[in-house]
Amino acid sequence: MPAIITAIFFRKNWKFAFTVMMLTMLVDIDHLLANPIYDATRCSINYHPLHGFIPIAGYAVLSFIPKTRLIGIGLVIHMALDSIDCQVTNGIWFN
């Protein structure tokens, strides 16, 4: 998804935009706080600290600030994909 978004909306600086959006995947570091660290049936949304509703609202706000737009968009894409994964694997949108 970040590649598609950068190809459509950030053509001039696509390398920078793509790199920043891919770096937002580091938000998954909060998975290290869970026990067990990986559980295929667990929904990340509202389970891990950086995947909660309040942080997600903050990520959406970052999307509207020009200097943090790429970070915000990358994080919102990440959370949307995690939410879709929850629906596909568990039949729920969030934990």
N, CA, C and O atoms as a GROMACS GRO file, in nm:
protein
  380
    1MET      N    1   0.081  -0.120   0.000
    1MET     CA    2   0.000   0.000   0.000
    1MET      C    3   0.085   0.127   0.000
    1MET      O    4   0.056   0.219  -0.076
    2PRO      N    5   0.191   0.134   0.083
    2PRO     CA    6   0.271   0.256   0.076
    2PRO      C    7   0.328   0.283  -0.064
    2PRO      O    8   0.339   0.398  -0.105
    3ALA      N    9   0.364   0.178  -0.136
    3ALA     CA   10   0.416   0.196  -0.271
    3ALA      C   11   0.310   0.254  -0.364
    3ALA      O   12   0.339   0.340  -0.447
    4ILE      N   13   0.189   0.206  -0.350
    4ILE     CA   14   0.079   0.256  -0.434
    4ILE      C   15   0.050   0.402  -0.400
    4ILE      O   16   0.034   0.484  -0.490
    5ILE      N   17   0.043   0.434  -0.272
    5ILE     CA   18   0.016   0.572  -0.228
    5ILE      C   19   0.125   0.666  -0.276
    5ILE      O   20   0.096   0.775  -0.326
    6THR      N   21   0.251   0.625  -0.261
    6THR     CA   22   0.360   0.714  -0.305
    6THR      C   23   0.361   0.728  -0.456
    6THR      O   24   0.391   0.836  -0.507
    7ALA      N   25   0.328   0.623  -0.529
    7ALA     CA   26   0.326   0.631  -0.675
    7ALA      C   27   0.216   0.725  -0.725
    7ALA      O   28   0.233   0.792  -0.827
    8ILE      N   29   0.105   0.730  -0.653
    8ILE     CA   30  -0.007   0.815  -0.696
    8ILE      C   31   0.008   0.959  -0.647
    8ILE      O   32  -0.012   1.052  -0.725
    9PHE      N   33   0.042   0.978  -0.520
    9PHE     CA   34   0.035   1.110  -0.460
    9PHE      C   35   0.170   1.180  -0.436
    9PHE      O   36   0.173   1.301  -0.418
   10PHE      N   37   0.280   1.106  -0.435
   10PHE     CA   38   0.409   1.166  -0.401
   10PHE      C   39   0.514   1.133  -0.508
   10PHE      O   40   0.624   1.089  -0.475
   11ARG      N   41   0.479   1.154  -0.633
   11ARG     CA   42   0.568   1.115  -0.743
   11ARG      C   43   0.702   1.186  -0.742
   11ARG      O   44   0.804   1.125  -0.771
   12LYS      N   45   0.703   1.315  -0.710
   12LYS     CA   46   0.829   1.391  -0.715
   12LYS      C   47   0.931   1.339  -0.614
   12LYS      O   48   1.049   1.324  -0.646
   13ASN      N   49   0.886   1.312  -0.494
   13ASN     CA   50   0.975   1.265  -0.387
   13ASN      C   51   0.939   1.124  -0.345
   13ASN      O   52   0.935   1.094  -0.225
   14TRP      N   53   0.914   1.037  -0.440
   14TRP     CA   54   0.862   0.905  -0.407
   14TRP      C   55   0.958   0.823  -0.322
   14TRP      O   56   0.914   0.747  -0.237
   15LYS      N   57   1.088   0.836  -0.344
   15LYS     CA   58   1.184   0.758  -0.266
   15LYS      C   59   1.179   0.796  -0.119
   15LYS      O   60   1.176   0.710  -0.031
   16PHE      N   61   1.178   0.926  -0.092
   16PHE     CA   62   1.170   0.974   0.045
   16PHE      C   63   1.037   0.934   0.108
   16PHE      O   64   1.034   0.884   0.221
   17ALA      N   65   0.927   0.957   0.036
   17ALA     CA   66   0.794   0.925   0.089
   17ALA      C   67   0.781   0.776   0.118
   17ALA      O   68   0.729   0.737   0.222
   18PHE      N   69   0.828   0.694   0.027
   18PHE     CA   70   0.820   0.549   0.047
   18PHE      C   71   0.905   0.506   0.167
   18PHE      O   72   0.862   0.422   0.246
   19THR      N   73   1.024   0.562   0.180
   19THR     CA   74   1.112   0.528   0.292
   19THR      C   75   1.047   0.565   0.425
   19THR      O   76   1.048   0.485   0.519
   20VAL      N   77   0.992   0.685   0.434
   20VAL     CA   78   0.928   0.729   0.558
   20VAL      C   79   0.809   0.638   0.591
   20VAL      O   80   0.793   0.596   0.706
   21MET      N   81   0.728   0.609   0.492
   21MET     CA   82   0.610   0.523   0.518
   21MET      C   83   0.652   0.382   0.559
   21MET      O   84   0.587   0.321   0.644
   22MET      N   85   0.757   0.330   0.501
   22MET     CA   86   0.803   0.198   0.541
   22MET      C   87   0.862   0.200   0.682
   22MET      O   88   0.849   0.103   0.756
   23LEU      N   89   0.926   0.310   0.720
   23LEU     CA   90   0.980   0.321   0.855
   23LEU      C   91   0.870   0.327   0.960
   23LEU      O   92   0.894   0.294   1.076
   24THR      N   93   0.750   0.368   0.920
   24THR     CA   94   0.640   0.371   1.018
   24THR      C   95   0.600   0.229   1.059
   24THR      O   96   0.528   0.212   1.158
   25MET      N   97   0.645   0.130   0.987
   25MET     CA   98   0.616  -0.008   1.026
   25MET      C   99   0.687  -0.045   1.156
   25MET      O  100   0.657  -0.147   1.217
   26LEU      N  101   0.782   0.038   1.197
   26LEU     CA  102   0.850   0.016   1.324
   26LEU      C  103   0.756   0.030   1.443
   26LEU      O  104   0.792  -0.003   1.555
   27VAL      N  105   0.635   0.080   1.418
   27VAL     CA  106   0.534   0.090   1.524
   27VAL      C  107   0.504  -0.048   1.582
   27VAL      O  108   0.454  -0.060   1.693
   28ASP      N  109   0.535  -0.151   1.507
   28ASP     CA  110   0.512  -0.288   1.554
   28ASP      C  111   0.608  -0.330   1.665
   28ASP      O  112   0.599  -0.442   1.715
   29ILE      N  113   0.698  -0.243   1.703
   29ILE     CA  114   0.788  -0.275   1.814
   29ILE      C  115   0.710  -0.300   1.942
   29ILE      O  116   0.759  -0.368   2.033
   30ASP      N  117   0.590  -0.245   1.951
   30ASP     CA  118   0.509  -0.267   2.072
   30ASP      C  119   0.461  -0.411   2.084
   30ASP      O  120   0.411  -0.451   2.189
   31HIS      N  121   0.475  -0.489   1.978
   31HIS     CA  122   0.440  -0.631   1.985
   31HIS      C  123   0.535  -0.706   2.079
   31HIS      O  124   0.501  -0.813   2.131
   32LEU      N  125   0.653  -0.650   2.101
   32LEU     CA  126   0.750  -0.714   2.190
   32LEU      C  127   0.704  -0.711   2.335
   32LEU      O  128   0.757  -0.785   2.418
   33LEU      N  129   0.606  -0.628   2.366
   33LEU     CA  130   0.554  -0.619   2.503
   33LEU      C  131   0.449  -0.726   2.532
   33LEU      O  132   0.413  -0.749   2.648
   34ALA      N  133   0.401  -0.792   2.428
   34ALA     CA  134   0.295  -0.892   2.446
   34ALA      C  135   0.354  -1.027   2.486
   34ALA      O  136   0.471  -1.057   2.460
   35ASN      N  137   0.270  -1.107   2.550
   35ASN     CA  138   0.309  -1.242   2.586
   35ASN      C  139   0.198  -1.337   2.542
   35ASN      O  140   0.090  -1.333   2.600
   36PRO      N  141   0.221  -1.420   2.444
   36PRO     CA  142   0.342  -1.438   2.365
   36PRO      C  143   0.360  -1.322   2.266
   36PRO      O  144   0.265  -1.250   2.235
   37ILE      N  145   0.482  -1.306   2.219
   37ILE     CA  146   0.512  -1.196   2.127
   37ILE      C  147   0.427  -1.207   2.001
   37ILE      O  148   0.376  -1.106   1.952
   38TYR      N  149   0.413  -1.327   1.949
   38TYR     CA  150   0.333  -1.347   1.828
   38TYR      C  151   0.221  -1.446   1.856
   38TYR      O  152   0.243  -1.553   1.912
   39ASP      N  153   0.103  -1.407   1.818
   39ASP     CA  154  -0.014  -1.495   1.826
   39ASP      C  155  -0.096  -1.472   1.701
   39ASP      O  156  -0.154  -1.364   1.683
   40ALA      N  157  -0.103  -1.572   1.616
   40ALA     CA  158  -0.170  -1.558   1.486
   40ALA      C  159  -0.317  -1.522   1.499
   40ALA      O  160  -0.374  -1.463   1.407
   41THR      N  161  -0.379  -1.556   1.610
   41THR     CA  162  -0.522  -1.528   1.625
   41THR      C  163  -0.551  -1.399   1.700
   41THR      O  164  -0.667  -1.364   1.719
   42ARG      N  165  -0.448  -1.329   1.742
   42ARG     CA  166  -0.468  -1.206   1.819
   42ARG      C  167  -0.484  -1.087   1.725
   42ARG      O  168  -0.412  -1.075   1.625
   43CYS      N  169  -0.576  -1.000   1.757
   43CYS     CA  170  -0.597  -0.877   1.683
   43CYS      C  171  -0.511  -0.768   1.746
   43CYS      O  172  -0.518  -0.744   1.866
   44SER      N  173  -0.431  -0.701   1.666
   44SER     CA  174  -0.340  -0.598   1.716
   44SER      C  175  -0.414  -0.472   1.759
   44SER      O  176  -0.374  -0.405   1.855
   45ILE      N  177  -0.522  -0.439   1.689
   45ILE     CA  178  -0.591  -0.313   1.715
   45ILE      C  179  -0.653  -0.316   1.854
   45ILE      O  180  -0.731  -0.405   1.889
   46ASN      N  181  -0.616  -0.216   1.932
   46ASN     CA  182  -0.661  -0.196   2.069
   46ASN      C  183  -0.606  -0.302   2.165
   46ASN      O  184  -0.654  -0.314   2.278
   47TYR      N  185  -0.506  -0.378   2.123
   47TYR     CA  186  -0.440  -0.473   2.213
   47TYR      C  187  -0.302  -0.420   2.250
   47TYR      O  188  -0.268  -0.411   2.368
   48HIS      N  189  -0.223  -0.385   2.150
   48HIS     CA  190  -0.090  -0.331   2.173
   48HIS      C  191  -0.100  -0.181   2.198
   48HIS      O  192  -0.188  -0.115   2.143
   49PRO      N  193  -0.010  -0.126   2.282
   49PRO     CA  194  -0.020   0.016   2.320
   49PRO      C  195  -0.021   0.115   2.203
   49PRO      O  196  -0.099   0.210   2.205
   50LEU      N  197   0.061   0.094   2.104
   50LEU     CA  198   0.068   0.186   1.991
   50LEU      C  199  -0.038   0.157   1.885
   50LEU      O  200  -0.043   0.223   1.781
   51HIS      N  201  -0.122   0.057   1.910
   51HIS     CA  202  -0.230   0.021   1.818
   51HIS      C  203  -0.367   0.051   1.880
   51HIS      O  204  -0.468  -0.001   1.834
   52GLY      N  205  -0.370   0.135   1.982
   52GLY     CA  206  -0.494   0.171   2.050
   52GLY      C  207  -0.568   0.282   1.976
   52GLY      O  208  -0.516   0.344   1.884
   53PHE      N  209  -0.691   0.306   2.019
   53PHE     CA  210  -0.774   0.405   1.953
   53PHE      C  211  -0.721   0.548   1.970
   53PHE      O  212  -0.730   0.628   1.877
   54ILE      N  213  -0.667   0.580   2.087
   54ILE     CA  214  -0.614   0.715   2.109
   54ILE      C  215  -0.490   0.739   2.022
   54ILE      O  216  -0.483   0.842   1.955
   55PRO      N  217  -0.393   0.648   2.019
   55PRO     CA  218  -0.280   0.669   1.927
   55PRO      C  219  -0.325   0.675   1.781
   55PRO      O  220  -0.271   0.754   1.703
   56ILE      N  221  -0.422   0.593   1.742
   56ILE     CA  222  -0.469   0.595   1.603
   56ILE      C  223  -0.528   0.732   1.570
   56ILE      O  224  -0.507   0.782   1.460
   57ALA      N  225  -0.601   0.791   1.664
   57ALA     CA  226  -0.655   0.926   1.642
   57ALA      C  227  -0.540   1.026   1.625
   57ALA      O  228  -0.547   1.116   1.542
   58GLY      N  229  -0.433   1.008   1.703
   58GLY     CA  230  -0.315   1.093   1.689
   58GLY      C  231  -0.250   1.076   1.553
   58GLY      O  232  -0.204   1.174   1.494
   59TYR      N  233  -0.244   0.953   1.504
   59TYR     CA  234  -0.186   0.928   1.372
   59TYR      C  235  -0.268   0.998   1.263
   59TYR      O  236  -0.213   1.051   1.166
   60ALA      N  237  -0.400   0.997   1.280
   60ALA     CA  238  -0.486   1.065   1.184
   60ALA      C  239  -0.459   1.216   1.185
   60ALA      O  240  -0.455   1.279   1.080
   61VAL      N  241  -0.440   1.272   1.303
   61VAL     CA  242  -0.408   1.415   1.314
   61VAL      C  243  -0.275   1.445   1.245
   61VAL      O  244  -0.263   1.545   1.175
   62LEU      N  245  -0.175   1.358   1.264
   62LEU     CA  246  -0.046   1.378   1.199
   62LEU      C  247  -0.058   1.385   1.048
   62LEU      O  248   0.022   1.451   0.981
   63SER      N  249  -0.158   1.317   0.993
   63SER     CA  250  -0.179   1.315   0.847
   63SER      C  251  -0.217   1.452   0.791
   63SER      O  252  -0.201   1.476   0.672
   64PHE      N  253  -0.268   1.540   0.877
   64PHE     CA  254  -0.313   1.671   0.831
   64PHE      C  255  -0.210   1.782   0.854
   64PHE      O  256  -0.231   1.895   0.811
   65ILE      N  257  -0.100   1.750   0.921
   65ILE     CA  258   0.006   1.848   0.946
   65ILE      C  259   0.114   1.827   0.839
   65ILE      O  260   0.170   1.718   0.829
   66PRO      N  261   0.142   1.929   0.760
   66PRO     CA  262   0.235   1.911   0.647
   66PRO      C  263   0.369   1.846   0.683
   66PRO      O  264   0.417   1.760   0.609
   67LYS      N  265   0.431   1.885   0.795
   67LYS     CA  266   0.564   1.830   0.829
   67LYS      C  267   0.558   1.684   0.875
   67LYS      O  268   0.660   1.615   0.869
   68THR      N  269   0.442   1.638   0.920
   68THR     CA  270   0.431   1.500   0.969
   68THR      C  271   0.335   1.416   0.884
   68THR      O  272   0.299   1.304   0.920
   69ARG      N  273   0.296   1.471   0.771
   69ARG     CA  274   0.196   1.406   0.686
   69ARG      C  275   0.235   1.264   0.646
   69ARG      O  276   0.153   1.173   0.656
   70LEU      N  277   0.358   1.244   0.602
   70LEU     CA  278   0.399   1.110   0.557
   70LEU      C  279   0.398   1.009   0.672
   70LEU      O  280   0.359   0.894   0.653
   71ILE      N  281   0.442   1.053   0.788
   71ILE     CA  282   0.440   0.964   0.905
   71ILE      C  283   0.296   0.928   0.938
   71ILE      O  284   0.265   0.811   0.961
   72GLY      N  285   0.210   1.027   0.942
   72GLY     CA  286   0.069   1.003   0.973
   72GLY      C  287   0.003   0.910   0.873
   72GLY      O  288  -0.068   0.817   0.911
   73ILE      N  289   0.026   0.935   0.747
   73ILE     CA  290  -0.034   0.850   0.643
   73ILE      C  291   0.017   0.707   0.655
   73ILE      O  292  -0.060   0.612   0.645
   74GLY      N  293   0.148   0.692   0.676
   74GLY     CA  294   0.205   0.559   0.692
   74GLY      C  295   0.145   0.484   0.809
   74GLY      O  296   0.114   0.366   0.799
   75LEU      N  297   0.128   0.554   0.921
   75LEU     CA  298   0.071   0.490   1.041
   75LEU      C  299  -0.077   0.458   1.022
   75LEU      O  300  -0.123   0.353   1.067
   76VAL      N  301  -0.150   0.547   0.958
   76VAL     CA  302  -0.293   0.520   0.933
   76VAL      C  303  -0.308   0.400   0.840
   76VAL      O  304  -0.394   0.315   0.862
   77ILE      N  305  -0.226   0.393   0.736
   77ILE     CA  306  -0.229   0.277   0.646
   77ILE      C  307  -0.200   0.150   0.725
   77ILE      O  308  -0.269   0.049   0.709
   78HIS      N  309  -0.099   0.155   0.810
   78HIS     CA  310  -0.062   0.039   0.891
   78HIS      C  311  -0.179  -0.008   0.977
   78HIS      O  312  -0.211  -0.127   0.981
   79MET      N  313  -0.244   0.086   1.045
   79MET     CA  314  -0.356   0.051   1.133
   79MET      C  315  -0.475  -0.001   1.054
   79MET      O  316  -0.544  -0.093   1.097
   80ALA      N  317  -0.499   0.058   0.937
   80ALA     CA  318  -0.608   0.010   0.852
   80ALA      C  319  -0.581  -0.133   0.807
   80ALA      O  320  -0.672  -0.217   0.808
   81LEU      N  321  -0.459  -0.161   0.767
   81LEU     CA  322  -0.425  -0.297   0.723
   81LEU      C  323  -0.433  -0.396   0.839
   81LEU      O  324  -0.478  -0.510   0.822
   82ASP      N  325  -0.390  -0.354   0.958
   82ASP     CA  326  -0.404  -0.441   1.076
   82ASP      C  327  -0.550  -0.468   1.107
   82ASP      O  328  -0.587  -0.580   1.143
   83SER      N  329  -0.634  -0.367   1.092
   83SER     CA  330  -0.776  -0.384   1.118
   83SER      C  331  -0.840  -0.480   1.016
   83SER      O  332  -0.922  -0.564   1.052
   84ILE      N  333  -0.801  -0.466   0.892
   84ILE     CA  334  -0.850  -0.558   0.788
   84ILE      C  335  -0.804  -0.700   0.819
   84ILE      O  336  -0.880  -0.796   0.802
   85ASP      N  337  -0.680  -0.715   0.864
   85ASP     CA  338  -0.628  -0.846   0.902
   85ASP      C  339  -0.711  -0.907   1.014
   85ASP      O  340  -0.739  -1.026   1.013
   86CYS      N  341  -0.750  -0.824   1.111
   86CYS     CA  342  -0.835  -0.873   1.221
   86CYS      C  343  -0.967  -0.925   1.167
   86CYS      O  344  -1.015  -1.030   1.209
   87GLN      N  345  -1.025  -0.851   1.074
   87GLN     CA  346  -1.154  -0.892   1.017
   87GLN      C  347  -1.140  -1.022   0.938
   87GLN      O  348  -1.224  -1.111   0.949
   88VAL      N  349  -1.035  -1.032   0.860
   88VAL     CA  350  -1.016  -1.151   0.777
   88VAL      C  351  -0.985  -1.274   0.861
   88VAL      O  352  -1.041  -1.381   0.837
   89THR      N  353  -0.898  -1.261   0.960
   89THR     CA  354  -0.856  -1.378   1.037
   89THR      C  355  -0.951  -1.414   1.151
   89THR      O  356  -0.967  -1.531   1.183
   90ASN      N  357  -1.013  -1.313   1.213
   90ASN     CA  358  -1.095  -1.339   1.332
   90ASN      C  359  -1.241  -1.298   1.320
   90ASN      O  360  -1.322  -1.331   1.407
   91GLY      N  361  -1.274  -1.227   1.214
   91GLY     CA  362  -1.411  -1.183   1.196
   91GLY      C  363  -1.449  -1.064   1.284
   91GLY      O  364  -1.567  -1.037   1.305
   92ILE      N  365  -1.347  -0.993   1.336
   92ILE     CA  366  -1.371  -0.873   1.417
   92ILE      C  367  -1.284  -0.761   1.364
   92ILE      O  368  -1.182  -0.787   1.299
   93TRP      N  369  -1.321  -0.636   1.391
   93TRP     CA  370  -1.243  -0.521   1.343
   93TRP      C  371  -1.138  -0.477   1.444
   93TRP      O  372  -1.037  -0.419   1.405
   94PHE      N  373  -1.159  -0.503   1.571
   94PHE     CA  374  -1.062  -0.466   1.674
   94PHE      C  375  -1.082  -0.554   1.794
   94PHE      O  376  -1.183  -0.622   1.807
   95ASN      N  377  -0.984  -0.554   1.883
   95ASN     CA  378  -0.982  -0.639   2.000
   95ASN      C  379  -1.067  -0.579   2.112
   95ASN      O  380  -1.077  -0.638   2.219
   0.00000   0.00000   0.00000
